[in-house]
């Protein structure tokens, strides 16, 4: 079995998620950081910026990156929706697998990722945490068992700096419920004289406060019973470790669209 480490490029290296990725990759024997891309702290050693000591990888723009010198086996994108198209196109030109953890993407960006998947491996997920992806599986099973008769409410809570609402994870949970039951429409909060709750409606509620990394609860309620399935992130490490797992999984795969479900299946 090969012991060569997977060479990882990181897009959005100086953000909150990016810095934690640098820290955990430095401690992971499976991977090696070979490119740190951002538009801030240019020229700094990514390891020094993340507090883990020199890694010999300077922060640079995507335009300045020497692809032949870096030779990444996969890129991880935790940047901003406006920058995801840029890294997608870059990886497509370089035939580099890409893991996209950035949320809040527009429909046309999803189409770009789908088009790129015809030529390179692309793994996208609104949430890279293994535990959250187990939650998604359980929500699908619960929705199928409870049926459209159950009232479904989804409550998500994130830190005050999060730009998009509701979260990509919450929207994905709603999609899972809809697919299992045919429920809908999706209602974002309620105000005023809204009347009796109609059958099949899915309620969505976004809370923004403090520094909460992320919490999601899906409630199924019928007469006399309530079932709640929840995940609470204590810090960002679950998301980061999942992204590293995804990059390790994706390196060397054939072109196509992949999800964290494929990563979970590969670990069996």
NUVEXGU-88577 format. One record per residue (C-alpha): residue number from 1; residue in three letters; x negated, y, z. Coordinates in Angstrom, 1 decimal, padded with zeros to 4 digits. Each point is the difference from the previous one (the first is absolute). Layout:
N
n = NUM&res = Ala&c1 = X&c2 = Y&c3 = Z
...
//
This chain:
268
n = 1&res = Unk&c1 = 000.0&c2 = 000.0&c3 = 000.0
n = 2&res = Unk&c1 = -001.3&c2 = 003.5&c3 = -000.9
n = 3&res = Unk&c1 = -001.0&c2 = 002.2&c3 = 002.9
n = 4&res = Unk&c1 = -000.3&c2 = 003.2&c3 = -002.2
n = 5&res = Unk&c1 = 001.9&c2 = 002.9&c3 = 001.5
n = 6&res = Unk&c1 = 002.9&c2 = 001.6&c3 = -001.9
n = 7&res = Unk&c1 = -001.1&c2 = 003.5&c3 = -001.1
n = 8&res = Unk&c1 = 002.7&c2 = 002.5&c3 = 000.8
n = 9&res = Unk&c1 = 000.6&c2 = 003.5&c3 = -001.3
n = 10&res = Unk&c1 = 002.1&c2 = 002.3&c3 = 002.2
n = 11&res = Unk&c1 = 002.1&c2 = 002.8&c3 = -001.4
n = 12&res = Unk&c1 = 001.1&c2 = 002.5&c3 = 002.7
n = 13&res = Unk&c1 = -003.0&c2 = -000.9&c3 = 002.2
n = 14&res = Unk&c1 = 000.2&c2 = 003.0&c3 = 002.3
n = 15&res = Unk&c1 = 003.7&c2 = -000.2&c3 = 000.9
n = 16&res = Unk&c1 = 001.3&c2 = -001.5&c3 = 003.2
n = 17&res = Unk&c1 = 000.4&c2 = -003.4&c3 = -001.6
n = 18&res = Unk&c1 = -003.2&c2 = 000.3&c3 = -002.0
n = 19&res = Unk&c1 = -002.2&c2 = 000.7&c3 = 002.9
n = 20&res = Unk&c1 = 001.4&c2 = -003.0&c3 = 001.9
n = 21&res = Unk&c1 = -000.6&c2 = -002.1&c3 = -003.1
n = 22&res = Unk&c1 = -003.6&c2 = 001.0&c3 = -000.1
n = 23&res = Unk&c1 = -000.4&c2 = -000.9&c3 = 003.7
n = 24&res = Unk&c1 = 001.7&c2 = -003.5&c3 = -000.3
n = 25&res = Unk&c1 = -001.7&c2 = -000.8&c3 = -003.3
n = 26&res = Unk&c1 = -003.4&c2 = 000.7&c3 = 001.6
n = 27&res = Unk&c1 = 000.8&c2 = -002.8&c3 = 002.6
n = 28&res = Unk&c1 = 001.5&c2 = -002.5&c3 = -002.5
n = 29&res = Unk&c1 = -002.5&c2 = -002.5&c3 = -001.4
n = 30&res = Unk&c1 = 002.2&c2 = -000.7&c3 = -003.0
n = 31&res = Unk&c1 = -000.3&c2 = 003.4&c3 = -001.6
n = 32&res = Unk&c1 = -002.4&c2 = 002.8&c3 = -000.8
n = 33&res = Unk&c1 = 000.9&c2 = 003.7&c3 = -000.6
n = 34&res = Unk&c1 = -001.6&c2 = 001.1&c3 = -003.2
n = 35&res = Unk&c1 = 002.0&c2 = 003.1&c3 = -000.9
n = 36&res = Unk&c1 = 001.6&c2 = 002.7&c3 = 002.1
n = 37&res = Unk&c1 = 002.1&c2 = 002.4&c3 = -002.0
n = 38&res = Unk&c1 = 001.6&c2 = 003.2&c3 = 001.3
n = 39&res = Unk&c1 = 000.0&c2 = 003.7&c3 = -000.6
n = 40&res = Unk&c1 = -001.0&c2 = 001.0&c3 = 003.5
n = 41&res = Unk&c1 = -003.3&c2 = -000.5&c3 = 001.8
n = 42&res = Unk&c1 = -001.7&c2 = -000.5&c3 = -003.3
n = 43&res = Unk&c1 = -003.6&c2 = -001.3&c3 = 000.3
n = 44&res = Unk&c1 = 000.4&c2 = -001.3&c3 = 003.5
n = 45&res = Unk&c1 = -000.8&c2 = -003.6&c3 = 000.8
n = 46&res = Unk&c1 = 003.4&c2 = -001.7&c3 = 000.4
n = 47&res = Unk&c1 = -001.3&c2 = -002.1&c3 = 002.9
n = 48&res = Unk&c1 = -001.3&c2 = 003.1&c3 = 001.9
n = 49&res = Unk&c1 = 003.3&c2 = 001.8&c3 = -000.7
n = 50&res = Unk&c1 = 001.9&c2 = -003.0&c3 = 001.5
n = 51&res = Unk&c1 = -002.3&c2 = -000.2&c3 = 003.0
n = 52&res = Unk&c1 = -001.5&c2 = -003.4&c3 = -000.8
n = 53&res = Unk&c1 = -003.5&c2 = 001.1&c3 = -001.1
n = 54&res = Unk&c1 = -001.5&c2 = 000.3&c3 = -003.5
n = 55&res = Unk&c1 = 001.4&c2 = -002.4&c3 = -002.7
n = 56&res = Unk&c1 = -001.9&c2 = 001.5&c3 = -002.9
n = 57&res = Unk&c1 = 003.2&c2 = 000.9&c3 = -001.7
n = 58&res = Unk&c1 = 000.6&c2 = 003.7&c3 = -000.6
n = 59&res = Unk&c1 = 003.4&c2 = 001.6&c3 = -000.4
n = 60&res = Unk&c1 = 000.6&c2 = 001.2&c3 = -003.5
n = 61&res = Unk&c1 = 002.7&c2 = 000.8&c3 = -002.5
n = 62&res = Unk&c1 = 001.4&c2 = -002.6&c3 = -002.3
n = 63&res = Unk&c1 = -001.4&c2 = 002.0&c3 = -003.0
n = 64&res = Unk&c1 = -003.5&c2 = -000.3&c3 = 001.5
n = 65&res = Unk&c1 = 000.1&c2 = -003.7&c3 = 000.8
n = 66&res = Unk&c1 = -002.5&c2 = -002.1&c3 = -001.9
n = 67&res = Unk&c1 = 002.1&c2 = -003.1&c3 = -000.6
n = 68&res = Unk&c1 = -003.0&c2 = -002.1&c3 = -001.3
n = 69&res = Unk&c1 = -002.0&c2 = 000.8&c3 = 003.2
n = 70&res = Unk&c1 = 002.9&c2 = -000.6&c3 = 002.4
n = 71&res = Unk&c1 = 001.4&c2 = -003.1&c3 = -001.8
n = 72&res = Unk&c1 = 003.1&c2 = -000.4&c3 = 002.3
n = 73&res = Unk&c1 = 001.9&c2 = -003.2&c3 = 000.0
n = 74&res = Unk&c1 = 003.1&c2 = 001.8&c3 = 001.0
n = 75&res = Unk&c1 = 001.2&c2 = 003.5&c3 = 001.0
n = 76&res = Unk&c1 = 002.3&c2 = 000.8&c3 = 002.9
n = 77&res = Unk&c1 = 002.1&c2 = 003.2&c3 = -000.3
n = 78&res = Unk&c1 = 001.2&c2 = 001.8&c3 = 003.1
n = 79&res = Unk&c1 = 000.1&c2 = 003.5&c3 = -001.4
n = 80&res = Unk&c1 = 002.9&c2 = 002.3&c3 = -001.0
n = 81&res = Unk&c1 = 002.8&c2 = -000.8&c3 = -002.5
n = 82&res = Unk&c1 = -001.4&c2 = 002.7&c3 = -002.3
n = 83&res = Unk&c1 = -003.4&c2 = -001.8&c3 = -000.1
n = 84&res = Unk&c1 = 001.2&c2 = -003.6&c3 = -000.4
n = 85&res = Unk&c1 = 000.6&c2 = 000.4&c3 = -003.8
n = 86&res = Unk&c1 = -003.7&c2 = 001.1&c3 = -000.3
n = 87&res = Unk&c1 = -001.4&c2 = -003.1&c3 = 001.7
n = 88&res = Unk&c1 = 002.4&c2 = -002.3&c3 = -001.8
n = 89&res = Unk&c1 = -001.2&c2 = 001.4&c3 = -003.4
n = 90&res = Unk&c1 = -003.6&c2 = -000.3&c3 = 001.1
n = 91&res = Unk&c1 = 000.3&c2 = -003.6&c3 = 001.1
n = 92&res = Unk&c1 = 001.9&c2 = -000.8&c3 = -003.2
n = 93&res = Unk&c1 = -002.9&c2 = 001.4&c3 = -002.1
n = 94&res = Unk&c1 = -002.6&c2 = -001.8&c3 = 002.1
n = 95&res = Unk&c1 = 001.9&c2 = -003.3&c3 = 000.3
n = 96&res = Unk&c1 = -000.1&c2 = 000.2&c3 = 003.8
n = 97&res = Unk&c1 = 002.7&c2 = -001.5&c3 = 002.2
n = 98&res = Unk&c1 = 001.8&c2 = 002.6&c3 = 002.1
n = 99&res = Unk&c1 = 001.9&c2 = -000.2&c3 = 003.3
n = 100&res = Unk&c1 = 002.4&c2 = 002.9&c3 = 000.4
n = 101&res = Unk&c1 = 001.1&c2 = 000.8&c3 = 003.6
n = 102&res = Unk&c1 = 001.0&c2 = 003.6&c3 = -000.7
n = 103&res = Unk&c1 = 003.7&c2 = 000.6&c3 = 000.5
n = 104&res = Unk&c1 = 002.5&c2 = 002.6&c3 = -001.3
n = 105&res = Unk&c1 = -000.8&c2 = -000.8&c3 = -003.6
n = 106&res = Unk&c1 = 002.4&c2 = 001.2&c3 = -002.7
n = 107&res = Unk&c1 = 001.8&c2 = -002.3&c3 = -002.5
n = 108&res = Unk&c1 = -002.4&c2 = 000.9&c3 = -002.8
n = 109&res = Unk&c1 = -003.0&c2 = -001.0&c3 = 002.1
n = 110&res = Unk&c1 = 001.6&c2 = -003.3&c3 = 000.7
n = 111&res = Unk&c1 = 000.3&c2 = -000.4&c3 = -003.8
n = 112&res = Unk&c1 = -003.7&c2 = 000.8&c3 = -000.4
n = 113&res = Unk&c1 = -000.9&c2 = -002.7&c3 = 002.5
n = 114&res = Unk&c1 = 002.2&c2 = -002.5&c3 = -001.8
n = 115&res = Unk&c1 = -001.7&c2 = 000.9&c3 = -003.3
n = 116&res = Unk&c1 = -003.4&c2 = -000.3&c3 = 001.6
n = 117&res = Unk&c1 = 000.9&c2 = -003.5&c3 = 001.3
n = 118&res = Unk&c1 = 000.1&c2 = -001.2&c3 = -003.6
n = 119&res = Unk&c1 = -003.8&c2 = 000.5&c3 = -000.1
n = 120&res = Unk&c1 = -001.3&c2 = -000.1&c3 = 003.6
n = 121&res = Unk&c1 = 001.1&c2 = -001.6&c3 = 003.3
n = 122&res = Unk&c1 = 002.1&c2 = 002.6&c3 = 001.9
n = 123&res = Unk&c1 = 001.3&c2 = -000.6&c3 = 003.6
n = 124&res = Unk&c1 = 002.4&c2 = 002.5&c3 = 001.3
n = 125&res = Unk&c1 = 001.8&c2 = 000.0&c3 = 003.3
n = 126&res = Unk&c1 = 001.8&c2 = 002.7&c3 = 002.1
n = 127&res = Unk&c1 = -001.6&c2 = -001.6&c3 = 003.0
n = 128&res = Unk&c1 = -003.2&c2 = -002.1&c3 = 000.1
n = 129&res = Unk&c1 = 000.5&c2 = -001.4&c3 = 003.5
n = 130&res = Unk&c1 = 000.4&c2 = -003.8&c3 = 000.1
n = 131&res = Unk&c1 = 002.4&c2 = 000.4&c3 = 002.9
n = 132&res = Unk&c1 = 002.2&c2 = 002.4&c3 = -001.9
n = 133&res = Unk&c1 = 000.1&c2 = -002.3&c3 = -003.0
n = 134&res = Unk&c1 = 001.1&c2 = -002.8&c3 = 002.3
n = 135&res = Unk&c1 = 002.8&c2 = 002.4&c3 = 001.2
n = 136&res = Unk&c1 = 001.1&c2 = 000.5&c3 = -003.6
n = 137&res = Unk&c1 = 000.3&c2 = -003.8&c3 = -000.4
n = 138&res = Unk&c1 = 002.0&c2 = -000.3&c3 = 003.2
n = 139&res = Unk&c1 = 002.3&c2 = 002.9&c3 = -001.0
n = 140&res = Unk&c1 = 000.8&c2 = -001.7&c3 = -003.3
n = 141&res = Unk&c1 = 000.9&c2 = -003.2&c3 = 001.8
n = 142&res = Unk&c1 = 002.1&c2 = 001.9&c3 = 002.6
n = 143&res = Unk&c1 = 001.8&c2 = 001.9&c3 = -002.7
n = 144&res = Unk&c1 = 000.9&c2 = -003.1&c3 = -001.9
n = 145&res = Unk&c1 = 001.3&c2 = -001.7&c3 = 003.1
n = 146&res = Unk&c1 = 001.9&c2 = 003.0&c3 = 001.4
n = 147&res = Unk&c1 = 001.5&c2 = 001.0&c3 = -003.3
n = 148&res = Unk&c1 = 001.5&c2 = 003.2&c3 = -001.3
n = 149&res = Unk&c1 = 002.5&c2 = 000.0&c3 = 003.0
n = 150&res = Unk&c1 = -002.9&c2 = 001.1&c3 = 002.3
n = 151&res = Unk&c1 = -000.5&c2 = 003.8&c3 = 000.5
n = 152&res = Unk&c1 = -003.7&c2 = 000.6&c3 = -000.8
n = 153&res = Unk&c1 = -001.9&c2 = 003.0&c3 = 001.4
n = 154&res = Unk&c1 = -003.8&c2 = 000.6&c3 = -000.7
n = 155&res = Unk&c1 = -001.9&c2 = 002.3&c3 = 002.4
n = 156&res = Unk&c1 = -003.6&c2 = 001.0&c3 = -000.7
n = 157&res = Unk&c1 = -002.3&c2 = 002.2&c3 = 002.1
n = 158&res = Unk&c1 = -003.3&c2 = 001.5&c3 = -001.1
n = 159&res = Unk&c1 = -002.4&c2 = 002.7&c3 = 001.0
n = 160&res = Unk&c1 = 000.8&c2 = 003.6&c3 = -000.6
n = 161&res = Unk&c1 = -002.6&c2 = 000.3&c3 = -002.9
n = 162&res = Unk&c1 = 001.6&c2 = -002.6&c3 = -002.2
n = 163&res = Unk&c1 = 001.1&c2 = 001.7&c3 = -003.3
n = 164&res = Unk&c1 = 002.7&c2 = -002.3&c3 = -001.3
n = 165&res = Unk&c1 = 003.3&c2 = -001.1&c3 = 001.5
n = 166&res = Unk&c1 = 001.3&c2 = -002.5&c3 = 000.3
n = 167&res = Unk&c1 = -003.1&c2 = -002.2&c3 = 000.0
n = 168&res = Unk&c1 = -000.8&c2 = -002.3&c3 = -002.9
n = 169&res = Unk&c1 = 000.3&c2 = -002.9&c3 = 002.4
n = 170&res = Unk&c1 = 003.6&c2 = 001.1&c3 = 001.1
n = 171&res = Unk&c1 = 001.0&c2 = 000.3&c3 = -003.6
n = 172&res = Unk&c1 = -001.4&c2 = -003.5&c3 = -000.8
n = 173&res = Unk&c1 = 001.9&c2 = -001.4&c3 = 003.0
n = 174&res = Unk&c1 = 003.2&c2 = 001.5&c3 = -001.4
n = 175&res = Unk&c1 = -000.7&c2 = -001.5&c3 = -003.4
n = 176&res = Unk&c1 = -000.4&c2 = -003.4&c3 = 001.6
n = 177&res = Unk&c1 = 003.3&c2 = 000.3&c3 = 001.7
n = 178&res = Unk&c1 = 001.7&c2 = 001.1&c3 = -003.2
n = 179&res = Unk&c1 = -001.5&c2 = -002.9&c3 = -001.9
n = 180&res = Unk&c1 = 001.2&c2 = -002.6&c3 = 002.6
n = 181&res = Unk&c1 = 003.5&c2 = 001.4&c3 = 000.5
n = 182&res = Unk&c1 = 000.9&c2 = 002.3&c3 = -002.8
n = 183&res = Unk&c1 = 000.5&c2 = 002.7&c3 = 002.6
n = 184&res = Unk&c1 = -000.1&c2 = 003.7&c3 = -000.7
n = 185&res = Unk&c1 = 000.0&c2 = 003.0&c3 = -000.3
n = 186&res = Unk&c1 = -003.0&c2 = 001.2&c3 = 002.0
n = 187&res = Unk&c1 = 001.0&c2 = 002.9&c3 = 002.2
n = 188&res = Unk&c1 = -002.7&c2 = 002.3&c3 = 001.4
n = 189&res = Unk&c1 = 001.2&c2 = 001.1&c3 = 003.4
n = 190&res = Unk&c1 = 003.5&c2 = 001.2&c3 = 000.8
n = 191&res = Unk&c1 = 001.5&c2 = 003.3&c3 = 000.9
n = 192&res = Unk&c1 = 003.5&c2 = 001.4&c3 = 000.4
n = 193&res = Unk&c1 = 003.3&c2 = -001.7&c3 = -000.5
n = 194&res = Unk&c1 = -001.3&c2 = -003.0&c3 = -002.0
n = 195&res = Unk&c1 = 002.9&c2 = -002.2&c3 = 000.8
n = 196&res = Unk&c1 = 000.1&c2 = -003.7&c3 = 000.7
n = 197&res = Unk&c1 = -003.2&c2 = -001.9&c3 = -001.0
n = 198&res = Unk&c1 = 000.7&c2 = -001.7&c3 = -003.3
n = 199&res = Unk&c1 = -000.8&c2 = -003.7&c3 = -000.5
n = 200&res = Unk&c1 = -003.5&c2 = -000.6&c3 = -001.4
n = 201&res = Unk&c1 = -001.4&c2 = 003.4&c3 = 000.7
n = 202&res = Unk&c1 = -003.7&c2 = 000.0&c3 = 001.1
n = 203&res = Unk&c1 = -001.0&c2 = 002.8&c3 = 002.4
n = 204&res = Unk&c1 = -003.5&c2 = 001.4&c3 = -000.2
n = 205&res = Unk&c1 = -001.5&c2 = 002.2&c3 = 002.7
n = 206&res = Unk&c1 = -003.5&c2 = 001.6&c3 = 000.0
n = 207&res = Unk&c1 = -001.6&c2 = 001.3&c3 = 003.2
n = 208&res = Unk&c1 = -003.2&c2 = 002.2&c3 = -000.1
n = 209&res = Unk&c1 = -001.7&c2 = 000.6&c3 = 003.3
n = 210&res = Unk&c1 = -003.4&c2 = 000.0&c3 = 001.6
n = 211&res = Unk&c1 = -002.6&c2 = -002.4&c3 = -001.2
n = 212&res = Unk&c1 = 002.0&c2 = -003.2&c3 = -000.4
n = 213&res = Unk&c1 = -001.7&c2 = -002.2&c3 = -002.6
n = 214&res = Unk&c1 = 003.2&c2 = -001.6&c3 = -001.1
n = 215&res = Unk&c1 = 003.1&c2 = -001.8&c3 = 001.4
n = 216&res = Unk&c1 = 002.8&c2 = -001.7&c3 = -001.9
n = 217&res = Unk&c1 = 003.2&c2 = -001.5&c3 = 001.3
n = 218&res = Unk&c1 = 002.7&c2 = -001.7&c3 = -002.1
n = 219&res = Unk&c1 = 003.3&c2 = -000.4&c3 = 001.9
n = 220&res = Unk&c1 = 002.7&c2 = -002.5&c3 = -001.1
n = 221&res = Unk&c1 = 003.3&c2 = 000.5&c3 = 001.9
n = 222&res = Unk&c1 = 003.2&c2 = -002.0&c3 = -000.1
n = 223&res = Unk&c1 = 002.9&c2 = -000.1&c3 = 002.4
n = 224&res = Unk&c1 = -001.4&c2 = -001.2&c3 = 003.3
n = 225&res = Unk&c1 = -003.6&c2 = -000.4&c3 = -001.2
n = 226&res = Unk&c1 = -003.0&c2 = 002.1&c3 = -000.9
n = 227&res = Unk&c1 = -003.3&c2 = -001.3&c3 = -001.4
n = 228&res = Unk&c1 = -003.0&c2 = 002.2&c3 = -000.1
n = 229&res = Unk&c1 = -003.3&c2 = -000.8&c3 = -001.8
n = 230&res = Unk&c1 = -002.9&c2 = 002.4&c3 = 000.8
n = 231&res = Unk&c1 = -003.6&c2 = 000.7&c3 = -000.6
n = 232&res = Unk&c1 = -002.1&c2 = 002.5&c3 = 001.9
n = 233&res = Unk&c1 = -003.5&c2 = 001.0&c3 = -001.1
n = 234&res = Unk&c1 = -002.2&c2 = 000.8&c3 = 003.0
n = 235&res = Unk&c1 = -002.7&c2 = 001.5&c3 = -002.3
n = 236&res = Unk&c1 = -000.9&c2 = 000.0&c3 = -003.7
n = 237&res = Unk&c1 = -002.1&c2 = -003.2&c3 = 000.2
n = 238&res = Unk&c1 = 002.7&c2 = -002.3&c3 = -001.2
n = 239&res = Unk&c1 = 000.4&c2 = 002.0&c3 = -003.2
n = 240&res = Unk&c1 = -003.7&c2 = 000.3&c3 = -000.5
n = 241&res = Unk&c1 = -000.8&c2 = -003.7&c3 = 000.6
n = 242&res = Unk&c1 = 002.8&c2 = -000.9&c3 = -002.4
n = 243&res = Unk&c1 = -001.4&c2 = 002.3&c3 = -002.7
n = 244&res = Unk&c1 = -003.4&c2 = -001.7&c3 = 000.4
n = 245&res = Unk&c1 = 001.6&c2 = -003.4&c3 = -000.2
n = 246&res = Unk&c1 = 001.8&c2 = 001.1&c3 = -003.2
n = 247&res = Unk&c1 = -003.2&c2 = 001.2&c3 = -001.6
n = 248&res = Unk&c1 = -001.7&c2 = -003.3&c3 = 000.8
n = 249&res = Unk&c1 = 002.9&c2 = -001.9&c3 = -001.4
n = 250&res = Unk&c1 = 000.3&c2 = 002.1&c3 = -003.2
n = 251&res = Unk&c1 = -003.7&c2 = 000.0&c3 = -001.0
n = 252&res = Unk&c1 = -000.4&c2 = -002.4&c3 = -002.9
n = 253&res = Unk&c1 = 003.7&c2 = -000.5&c3 = -000.6
n = 254&res = Unk&c1 = 001.5&c2 = 000.1&c3 = -003.5
n = 255&res = Unk&c1 = 002.0&c2 = 003.1&c3 = -001.1
n = 256&res = Unk&c1 = 003.4&c2 = 000.3&c3 = 001.5
n = 257&res = Unk&c1 = 002.2&c2 = 001.5&c3 = 002.7
n = 258&res = Unk&c1 = -000.6&c2 = -001.3&c3 = 003.5
n = 259&res = Unk&c1 = 001.4&c2 = 000.7&c3 = 003.5
n = 260&res = Unk&c1 = -000.9&c2 = -000.7&c3 = 003.6
n = 261&res = Unk&c1 = 002.2&c2 = -003.1&c3 = -000.3
n = 262&res = Unk&c1 = -002.6&c2 = -001.5&c3 = -002.3
n = 263&res = Unk&c1 = -002.7&c2 = 000.8&c3 = 002.6
n = 264&res = Unk&c1 = 002.1&c2 = -001.7&c3 = 002.8
n = 265&res = Unk&c1 = 000.5&c2 = -003.0&c3 = -002.2
n = 266&res = Unk&c1 = -003.7&c2 = -000.3&c3 = -000.8
n = 267&res = Unk&c1 = -000.8&c2 = -000.3&c3 = 003.8
n = 268&res = Unk&c1 = 002.1&c2 = -003.1&c3 = 000.5
//
